[in-house]
Amino acid sequence: MFNTGGSSPAISDCSFNENKCGDGGNGGPGMDRYVLVVTGGSGNGGPGGEGGKGGGVYNTDSSSQIVRNCTFSRNKGGDGGYGGRGGSLWALGGQTAAGRGGKGGSGGSGGGMYSSSSNPHISECEFRNNESGSGNNGGNAGVNAASFIALPGFGGDGGNGGIGGGICFNKCSSPDVNSCAFFNNETGSGGLAGRWAYAGLFTGIQFIADAKATNGDAGSGGGISSYQSSPVMMNCMFRGNIGLFGGGIYSSESNPTVTNCTFTLNLGKISGGGERDGDDLSYADQGYGGAYQAGGYLDRGGGDPKGD
């Protein structure tokens, strides 16, 4: 379901099950060059496209939905596309580097719901087993076979996984989530970095791990991810959600208010299986909650998140 242009639909007693956004397209390959003497490099691979957002519902452009008593189950954001390979050089002489591989596409955010510049009102809903899209692999570097002198191009970076396995709020002024349950939602994985290609006179072509290319990160915010937003979350339950940072909730440059919510068995793969508030790392060590606050201010609203 796609809502835009200031639309204000009322959605109640509905089920959004096993929907999936489209995947990003693959990046095109860089142009190969076949010359006697190299005077310029070959082309770089194109970046992979980003996966589609909002597996169940996508809200944008000042829309204000009322979503009540609905179920979002096994919806998924689209996966990113592969980065294109770098162009290769085949020449009798010259030492110009081959083309770099394209960056892998990022996964689509908001497995169950994605809201950008909108203010949804969500109550008495369940988000279960939704997943943001996964980032895809960066393209390999082109082969440099100019006189068999190894001046490789570089592999492309891997794409990042989408954020917000259950819901992603992006630049939303005041969405509210009341009496909802988030069970076993997960963010997508990151893609692998591309490799650089070595062409040696006696070894032939080999693809070797590229120290200058990086793997993509998995997405953060297994249950909810908030960026430049001020969501109000009351009387909600977060259980068994998984993200890189913030198994239950991930917040960046936001001002969320969390009141009387329960966090149990959520997993932040790096941090935020417990709660982090600003720069105070002690909350993460104590294992509170399942929320990770990267910036802004986390207002507990008079009720500390409860967990096991």
Secondary structure, DSSP 8 states (H G I E B T S, - for coil): -EE-TT---EEES-EEES-B------------EE-SB--S------------S-SSEEEESS---EEES-EEES-B------------EE-SB---------------S-SSEEEES---EEES-EEES-B------------B-GGG--------------S-SSEEEES-S--EEES-EEES-B--------EEEEEETTTEEEEEE-TTS------S-SSEEEES---EEES-EEES-EEEE-SSEEEESB--EEES-EEES-EEEEE-SS-BBTTBTHHHHHT-SSEEE-SB--B-TTS--B--
